[in-house]
Amino acid sequence: MSRARQPPLVTGISPKEGAAWTKVTIRGENLGTGPADLIGLSICGHNCLLTAEWMSASKIVCRVGPAKDDKGEIIVTTKSGGLGTSTVSFKLLRPERIGILDQSAVWVDEMNYYDMRTNRNKGISPLSLRPSNPLGIDIDKGKIPQKDIEQVFPGMSGDFTSENFSATWYLIENHAGSSFEQLKVAASNLKKQATKKNEGSLAYVKGGLSTFFEAQDALAAIHQKLESDGTERVEGSMTQRLENILNRASETADTLFQEVLGRKDKADSTRNALNVLQRFKFLFNLPLNIERNIQKGDYDVVINDYEKAKSLFGNTEVPVFKKVYAEVETRITALRSLLLEKLLQTPSTLHDQKRYIRYLSDLHAPGDPAWQCIDAQHKWILQLMMNCRNEFISGQRVGVGALDLEGDTRSSALGRLSHTASLKRGGISYCLCIFVPAWHFETPQQVQFVEKLSDVVIGQLPNFWKLWISYVNGSLFSETGEKSGQVEKSKKNARQRQNDFKKMIEELTHRLVKLIRGAILPTTLPQQELSFYGGWENKAEISGAWHTQIIHTVRACYEALLALEIPNDLLQVIQDLLLDLRVHCLMITLLHTTEDVKRLAEKEDWVVDNEGITSLPSQFEQCVVQMLQSFKEPLEIKPGEINVRELLHSLQLEASKYMFLFMQEQRLLIILSNCHYLERRTFLNLADHFEKHGFTGTEKITRVSNAVRELDRKLFEAYIERRADPIAGSLEPGIYAGYFDWRDCQTPTGTKEQRHTEKNYLKEALVNIITVHAEVFTVSKDLVPRVLSKIVESVADEMCRLMQCVSSFSKNGALQARLELCALRDAIAAYLNTEMPQMGTRICAQ
């Protein structure tokens, strides 16, 4: 037989005092072998067995009930040890009770309801008690972030009262550092708690058994009375009286508790409203948070909160949520307007532009903010360029070092060319290699303007181009924009607007070129554009040395734009400007040098030096050397530029050729016309005048007329040779261009020119004939038939020769040749006269 256990002994309780339903921990010795062994627990004379949780033989946890005694012992009773004793006591605090009809400024916990009529505590089921530590071991919070656990267990919870409770989550969160032995103890505690709950339900029923008996006795007594009365719903019967009493009690209760119940309903509504506010405080606080974050400039936080609210409440049907969400949308609309305004403000950095575009994209702003920014930047750069010109024209900028557009004083960003100290002529000793800073001389306004204008373009156009490149490749948008399809939409819009952006770049480069032309080369602009781009008439004329600096500045601007990989066709207009500037610089330099050489005689002082010469040779040499120095920059050939030496040479040859042709051929025609007039009119009139006045010797006039006729013939043949030979000589190369063969022809559908557009020899011949016609007609229309007939005869002879040289024709080739010959015959039929009787026959025969 086993030896009997010692009676339970309570040696400690924590806390030692408290109000009813305070949770306490009891410690001692021999407190039972398990939950089933614990059969009694009282604190201050109140039975606390229903709330007791047996943890171990030395620990019990329970709740103190509303006992009668204010202070008392803790008595534990077990099956194995019997009734125990206690060395400590517990003091029960009795707070002031609030009746059901009393008003209170705090919430009253209605769970712990005390029955005043029977002075019994309504028992609480053990199932409703939720221990804070269900495993019964020490809690060891891990260091794993809550967000990481949520990602591993999506849709689950670590709260053991939740429907989606995850035991693994709970262990990781509360017992990450517990050992395996501790977890085995925790599993044992869970089994004990499950056993206790099963037994606790039965104990709960046993504890309230007397209440059930009293209710049974009351029902039995009522049933007995009703049976002895023997009547139902008879006036004056007990049943009727009981019904009347219950009705009056109900009416009295309604009257008595109407105000209380109203307050309770209002309190419940307020509590529900507070619960809703607490649960959805994110949405209700969002408008104010958006306003605060906008003022602080935390646009990323605003966008994140808006995306969250949109996903949660964007499609809600709850009126209060819809109202609050509408206010959120109002604030977001105002934010879109604010960001768009900041985006379109100028000046602004490329970083800010990209940032505002990304914000507007994430906020799903209407339209295309990126293109709006590009358009605004384009207009702003154009305005900057015009403002630069207007400042110089109005005289607000005077001298080098004036305040520039950014508000600082500095040299041009393009740098300056070195100048020689030999501007003051007087001796070869003032040599060419001495560097003199540009600010030692008063820079002309036009030169300052070109430098400043180039600074504006170089400072603004690169960011403008980079913004477009970012717009094309979609790098303006965040990850949210990529997921929402903003990148693909942007690329599609960019493809549609490529031509528009190309026109913007063209407008910027043309504006740059026209402004520089208006200041330096006004004669190259149309008259209607001079009022807009000109206005430099009152400024001093600039010399060749300053033109050299302008060329250097424009070249640097061109190279900077070329480095951005802007297409060459968009920058060709700047190349054309550079060519004109180089030629103009050469012309101005030559002109000034010529004038300087002419004025050297005025500077002769007749003072002879040791070598027996005056300063005139040195001054002449200095003029030539300075001219050569000024030639260095315009004659230098950069990549993509035209060789000015060859250009000047070809222009000279073309001009000489044109002047020769004009002098020779135009004069030939004029002489022919004069000869024709002398022969037909003048000489005949002179002979009549001679005979009229009785003078003889008119045969001399006839001999002179014959001489003029011979001169006319020679001049006519010379003119026809000059004009007919090139036309006839171009026929053969035009026919056989592209290795054409009459034996290998396709079925003709028209003339050869219509099938082979690159071989338009008939058109060229007819155009040249028309050119001769126009040339002759401008001098004398009477010469047209005579000249054109000989030209046509020469062309016909050449065509006959070419056709006779063909060895053989294919069927299609013969048909094609006949079509072309007939087309030529019909075109020149007006000048096939009787002097060429066989011409038409020869052409058709061919």
Secondary structure as GFF3:
##gff-version 3
##sequence-region A 1 846
A	DSSP	beta_strand	9	14	.	.	.	ID=ss1
A	DSSP	beta_strand	17	19	.	.	.	ID=ss2
A	DSSP	beta_strand	23	29	.	.	.	ID=ss3
A	DSSP	beta_strand	38	43	.	.	.	ID=ss4
A	DSSP	beta_strand	46	47	.	.	.	ID=ss5
A	DSSP	three_ten_helix	49	51	.	.	.	ID=ss6
A	DSSP	beta_strand	53	56	.	.	.	ID=ss7
A	DSSP	beta_strand	59	63	.	.	.	ID=ss8
A	DSSP	beta_strand	71	78	.	.	.	ID=ss9
A	DSSP	beta_strand	82	83	.	.	.	ID=ss10
A	DSSP	beta_strand	85	86	.	.	.	ID=ss11
A	DSSP	beta_strand	89	93	.	.	.	ID=ss12
A	DSSP	beta_strand	114	115	.	.	.	ID=ss13
A	DSSP	beta_strand	120	121	.	.	.	ID=ss14
A	DSSP	three_ten_helix	126	128	.	.	.	ID=ss15
A	DSSP	alpha_helix	146	152	.	.	.	ID=ss16
A	DSSP	alpha_helix	167	174	.	.	.	ID=ss17
A	DSSP	alpha_helix	180	207	.	.	.	ID=ss18
A	DSSP	alpha_helix	209	229	.	.	.	ID=ss19
A	DSSP	alpha_helix	238	279	.	.	.	ID=ss20
A	DSSP	alpha_helix	281	296	.	.	.	ID=ss21
A	DSSP	alpha_helix	299	313	.	.	.	ID=ss22
A	DSSP	alpha_helix	319	344	.	.	.	ID=ss23
A	DSSP	alpha_helix	350	362	.	.	.	ID=ss24
A	DSSP	alpha_helix	369	394	.	.	.	ID=ss25
A	DSSP	three_ten_helix	438	440	.	.	.	ID=ss26
A	DSSP	alpha_helix	445	473	.	.	.	ID=ss27
A	DSSP	alpha_helix	479	483	.	.	.	ID=ss28
A	DSSP	alpha_helix	486	496	.	.	.	ID=ss29
A	DSSP	alpha_helix	498	520	.	.	.	ID=ss30
A	DSSP	three_ten_helix	522	524	.	.	.	ID=ss31
A	DSSP	alpha_helix	527	533	.	.	.	ID=ss32
A	DSSP	alpha_helix	544	562	.	.	.	ID=ss33
A	DSSP	alpha_helix	568	598	.	.	.	ID=ss34
A	DSSP	three_ten_helix	599	603	.	.	.	ID=ss35
A	DSSP	alpha_helix	616	635	.	.	.	ID=ss36
A	DSSP	alpha_helix	644	661	.	.	.	ID=ss37
A	DSSP	pi_helix	662	666	.	.	.	ID=ss38
A	DSSP	alpha_helix	667	677	.	.	.	ID=ss39
A	DSSP	pi_helix	678	682	.	.	.	ID=ss40
A	DSSP	alpha_helix	683	692	.	.	.	ID=ss41
A	DSSP	alpha_helix	698	729	.	.	.	ID=ss42
A	DSSP	alpha_helix	731	735	.	.	.	ID=ss43
A	DSSP	alpha_helix	752	755	.	.	.	ID=ss44
A	DSSP	alpha_helix	761	779	.	.	.	ID=ss45
A	DSSP	three_ten_helix	781	783	.	.	.	ID=ss46
A	DSSP	alpha_helix	784	804	.	.	.	ID=ss47
A	DSSP	alpha_helix	811	827	.	.	.	ID=ss48
A	DSSP	three_ten_helix	829	831	.	.	.	ID=ss49
A	DSSP	alpha_helix	839	845	.	.	.	ID=ss50
###
